[in-house]
Amino acid sequence: MITATVLEREEYVEQAYLFRTLREQMAENQAAQDVLMRVADELLSSTRLPYAVQFLAAELKHTGLLAAGFAKLPHYFTAFQAFVVKQAEDEKSRFPMITAFLLLEREATYRAAAPTKQGLFVYQFECIARNRLGYLDGIEALIADPFYDDLWREYFNDLRKQVGEIDFCDVVYVRSELHVADERRRNPHYEPTQPPIFGEKEGKIAKASRKRDPLYLFAALQRQLGYPEVPRYKPRDESSTKLEIIQAKLRELETRLKLAEGELRGNIDLSQFGKPELLKDDE
């Protein structure tokens, strides 16, 4: 049963800010629960998001999972948002949480502007495909999105049966207005068995992209029609990571050498190493 509703623009603006804040501060190794507690005070109080964030923080504290909180607020967060966070929290997944929040940030930003069903679907589907999040569960999440109507949900049900068997360019083209126009040039009495859900422009781009990498289709739709661009995860450079580890070890070794030298000389100056956290409260 679909219990979610399409939110007001200001809700999506604040959601985009939330996801951006989580992404940036978690990249600095700050705990998600701490970030949620702080950002709740920053969010616009006329929206429902501060209450949702407080619930997320409480759920994270009790279960250790953010996705559980998203899933328990289906009237506010979409099933797709919960799905993306769940995939990032999966221990077997190589999908980083920071990338998940960037993905959701861009989606919320698009929803806050002038979204179309075609643009949102293409963005979400590319997110699923590019990050290998799982087509069946991903499409199931789209079906539960209140932004789509019954015609689109019927399309998603058909797509679940076709994905992996039919090229995505054909999936778009055969449900476009261009396909209907092409058929009617050959047969003026042609009537599609299913109504088109993509416009002529989408159909034209999909037709031109047939038998090519589907990523070219996504990129062309972004360039030509202004569809949102899906963030691309860039894994950290292994050599850079190893260098950082070596540098940290060298700093630790240098500190130990200073302690050893001071002990031999009998003049250890502990102040240069900072005061322990337990003693700072006594000041």
C-alpha positions as CSV (number, residue, x, y, z in Angstrom):
1,M,0.0,0.0,0.0
2,I,1.4,3.4,-1.0
3,T,1.3,5.7,2.0
4,A,3.8,8.4,0.8
5,T,2.7,11.7,-0.6
6,V,4.3,14.2,-2.8
7,L,5.8,16.9,-0.6
8,E,5.9,20.7,-0.9
9,R,8.9,22.3,-2.6
10,E,10.4,23.6,0.7
11,E,10.6,20.0,2.1
12,Y,12.8,18.9,-0.9
13,V,15.0,22.0,-0.5
14,E,15.6,21.1,3.1
15,Q,16.1,17.5,2.2
16,A,18.8,18.4,-0.3
17,Y,20.5,20.5,2.5
18,L,20.3,17.6,4.9
19,F,21.9,15.1,2.5
20,R,24.6,17.6,1.5
21,T,25.5,18.2,5.2
22,L,25.6,14.5,5.9
23,R,27.8,13.9,2.9
24,E,30.2,16.6,3.7
25,Q,30.6,16.0,7.4
26,M,30.7,12.2,7.1
27,A,33.5,12.7,4.6
28,E,35.4,14.4,7.5
29,N,34.8,11.2,9.6
30,Q,32.1,12.7,11.7
31,A,29.5,10.2,13.1
32,A,26.2,10.3,11.3
33,Q,24.3,10.4,14.6
34,D,26.2,13.5,15.7
35,V,25.6,15.2,12.4
36,L,21.9,14.4,12.5
37,M,21.5,15.9,16.0
38,R,23.3,19.1,15.0
39,V,21.6,19.6,11.6
40,A,18.1,19.2,13.1
41,D,18.4,22.7,14.6
42,E,19.5,24.1,11.3
43,L,16.6,22.9,9.3
44,L,13.6,25.2,8.5
45,S,11.2,24.7,11.4
46,S,8.1,25.2,9.2
47,T,8.9,21.9,7.5
48,R,8.4,18.4,8.8
49,L,12.1,17.4,8.2
50,P,13.4,18.4,11.7
51,Y,11.0,15.9,13.3
52,A,12.0,13.3,10.7
53,V,15.7,13.9,11.4
54,Q,15.2,13.5,15.1
55,F,13.5,10.2,14.5
56,L,16.3,9.1,12.2
57,A,18.9,9.9,14.9
58,A,16.9,7.9,17.5
59,E,16.5,4.9,15.1
60,L,20.2,5.0,14.3
61,K,21.0,5.0,18.0
62,H,18.8,1.9,18.6
63,T,19.4,-0.1,15.5
64,G,22.7,1.3,14.1
65,L,20.9,1.6,10.7
66,L,19.7,4.7,8.9
67,A,17.7,2.8,6.4
68,A,15.4,1.5,9.1
69,G,14.5,5.0,10.0
70,F,13.8,5.9,6.4
71,A,11.6,2.8,5.9
72,K,9.6,3.6,9.1
73,L,8.6,7.1,7.7
74,P,7.0,6.1,4.4
75,H,4.7,9.1,4.6
76,Y,7.7,11.4,4.3
77,F,10.7,9.6,2.8
78,T,10.2,7.7,-0.4
79,A,10.8,4.0,-0.8
80,F,13.6,4.9,-3.3
81,Q,15.4,7.0,-0.6
82,A,15.1,4.1,1.9
83,F,16.3,1.7,-0.8
84,V,19.4,3.7,-1.6
85,V,20.5,4.1,2.0
86,K,19.8,0.4,2.6
87,Q,22.1,-0.6,-0.3
88,A,24.9,1.7,1.1
89,E,24.6,0.1,4.5
90,D,24.8,-3.4,3.1
91,E,28.0,-5.0,4.3
92,K,28.4,-6.8,0.9
93,S,27.9,-3.6,-1.1
94,R,30.7,-1.5,-2.4
95,F,28.3,1.5,-2.7
96,P,29.7,4.2,-0.4
97,M,27.3,6.1,1.9
98,I,28.8,9.4,0.8
99,T,27.9,8.6,-2.8
100,A,24.4,7.6,-1.7
101,F,23.8,11.0,0.0
102,L,25.1,12.8,-3.1
103,L,22.7,10.8,-5.2
104,L,19.8,11.7,-2.9
105,E,20.9,15.3,-2.7
106,R,20.7,15.7,-6.4
107,E,17.4,13.9,-6.6
108,A,15.9,16.2,-3.9
109,T,17.3,19.2,-5.7
110,Y,15.6,18.1,-8.9
111,R,12.3,17.4,-7.1
112,A,12.4,21.0,-5.7
113,A,12.7,22.5,-9.2
114,A,10.4,21.5,-12.0
115,P,10.6,17.7,-12.1
116,T,9.0,15.6,-14.8
117,K,8.1,11.9,-14.4
118,Q,10.4,11.1,-17.4
119,G,13.4,13.0,-15.9
120,L,13.0,11.5,-12.4
121,F,12.6,8.0,-13.7
122,V,15.7,8.2,-16.0
123,Y,17.7,9.6,-13.1
124,Q,16.6,6.9,-10.7
125,F,17.1,4.1,-13.2
126,E,20.6,5.3,-14.1
127,C,21.4,5.5,-10.3
128,I,20.3,1.8,-10.0
129,A,22.2,0.7,-13.1
130,R,25.4,2.7,-12.7
131,N,25.8,1.7,-9.0
132,R,24.5,-1.9,-9.4
133,L,22.0,-1.5,-6.7
134,G,19.7,-4.3,-7.9
135,Y,17.0,-3.8,-10.6
136,L,14.1,-5.7,-9.1
137,D,14.2,-4.1,-5.6
138,G,15.0,-0.7,-7.2
139,I,12.0,-0.8,-9.6
140,E,9.8,-2.0,-6.7
141,A,10.8,1.2,-4.9
142,L,9.8,3.3,-7.9
143,I,6.4,1.6,-8.0
144,A,5.8,2.9,-4.4
145,D,6.8,6.5,-5.3
146,P,3.7,8.7,-5.2
147,F,5.2,11.0,-7.8
148,Y,4.2,8.4,-10.5
149,D,0.6,7.7,-11.5
150,D,-1.0,4.4,-12.3
151,L,0.2,4.5,-15.9
152,W,3.8,4.7,-14.8
153,R,3.3,2.0,-12.2
154,E,2.0,-0.3,-14.9
155,Y,5.1,0.6,-17.0
156,F,7.4,-0.3,-14.1
157,N,5.6,-3.7,-13.7
158,D,6.3,-4.4,-17.4
159,L,9.9,-3.1,-17.0
160,R,10.6,-5.6,-14.2
161,K,9.9,-8.4,-16.7
162,Q,12.0,-6.8,-19.5
163,V,15.0,-5.5,-17.7
164,G,18.2,-7.4,-18.8
165,E,16.4,-8.8,-21.9
166,I,15.6,-5.7,-23.9
167,D,18.0,-2.8,-24.5
168,F,17.0,0.2,-22.4
169,C,17.0,2.5,-25.5
170,D,14.3,0.3,-27.0
171,V,12.4,0.3,-23.7
172,V,12.2,4.1,-24.0
173,Y,11.7,4.3,-27.7
174,V,8.8,1.9,-28.0
175,R,6.8,3.8,-25.3
176,S,7.5,7.2,-26.9
177,E,5.4,9.5,-29.1
178,L,8.0,9.2,-31.8
179,H,7.4,5.5,-32.1
180,V,3.7,6.1,-32.6
181,A,4.5,8.7,-35.3
182,D,6.9,6.3,-37.0
183,E,4.4,3.5,-37.1
184,R,1.6,5.7,-38.4
185,R,3.8,6.8,-41.3
186,R,3.8,3.1,-42.3
187,N,0.2,2.4,-41.2
188,P,-2.1,5.4,-40.8
189,H,-4.5,3.3,-38.8
190,Y,-1.9,2.2,-36.2
191,E,-3.0,2.5,-32.6
192,P,-0.6,1.6,-29.8
193,T,-1.6,-1.2,-27.4
194,Q,-0.2,1.0,-24.6
195,P,-0.2,4.8,-24.5
196,P,3.2,6.5,-24.8
197,I,4.7,7.9,-21.7
198,F,7.8,9.5,-23.2
199,G,7.7,12.5,-25.5
200,E,9.0,12.8,-29.1
201,K,12.3,14.2,-28.0
202,E,13.1,11.3,-25.6
203,G,12.1,8.9,-28.4
204,K,14.4,10.6,-30.9
205,I,17.4,10.4,-28.5
206,A,16.6,6.8,-27.6
207,K,16.3,5.8,-31.3
208,A,19.6,7.4,-32.1
209,S,21.2,5.6,-29.2
210,R,20.1,2.1,-30.1
211,K,22.8,-0.7,-30.1
212,R,25.1,1.5,-28.1
213,D,26.0,1.7,-24.4
214,P,22.9,2.8,-22.5
215,L,25.2,5.3,-20.6
216,Y,25.4,7.3,-23.8
217,L,21.6,7.5,-23.8
218,F,21.6,8.8,-20.2
219,A,24.3,11.4,-21.0
220,A,22.4,12.6,-24.1
221,L,19.2,13.0,-22.2
222,Q,21.1,15.1,-19.6
223,R,22.7,17.3,-22.3
224,Q,19.6,17.7,-24.5
225,L,16.7,17.8,-22.0
226,G,18.4,18.9,-18.8
227,Y,17.8,15.7,-16.9
228,P,19.8,15.5,-13.6
229,E,23.2,14.0,-13.8
230,V,23.9,10.9,-11.8
231,P,27.0,11.2,-9.5
232,R,29.9,8.9,-10.4
233,Y,31.7,7.2,-7.6
234,K,35.4,7.6,-7.8
235,P,37.3,5.1,-5.7
236,R,40.2,6.5,-3.7
237,D,43.6,6.2,-5.3
238,E,45.3,3.2,-3.6
239,S,48.8,4.8,-3.8
240,S,47.5,8.0,-2.1
241,T,45.8,6.0,0.6
242,K,48.9,4.0,1.3
243,L,50.9,7.3,1.5
244,E,48.5,8.7,4.1
245,I,48.9,5.6,6.2
246,I,52.7,5.7,6.0
247,Q,52.7,9.4,7.0
248,A,50.5,8.7,10.0
249,K,52.7,5.9,11.1
250,L,55.8,8.2,10.8
251,R,54.1,10.8,12.9
252,E,53.3,8.2,15.5
253,L,56.9,6.9,15.4
254,E,58.3,10.4,15.8
255,T,56.1,11.0,18.9
256,R,57.4,7.8,20.5
257,L,61.0,8.7,19.8
258,K,60.5,12.0,21.5
259,L,59.1,10.3,24.5
260,A,62.0,7.8,24.6
261,E,64.6,10.6,24.3
262,G,62.9,12.6,27.0
263,E,62.8,9.6,29.3
264,L,66.5,9.0,28.8
265,R,67.4,12.6,29.6
266,G,65.0,12.7,32.5
267,N,63.1,15.8,31.2
268,I,59.9,14.5,29.6
269,D,57.7,17.5,28.6
270,L,54.2,15.9,28.3
271,S,52.6,19.3,27.5
272,Q,53.8,19.1,23.9
273,F,51.7,16.0,23.4
274,G,48.5,17.7,24.5
275,K,46.3,17.1,27.6
276,P,44.3,13.9,27.8
277,E,40.6,14.3,27.2
278,L,39.7,13.2,30.7
279,L,41.7,16.0,32.3
280,K,40.3,18.8,30.1
281,D,37.1,19.0,32.1
282,D,39.0,19.8,35.2
283,E,40.3,23.1,33.8
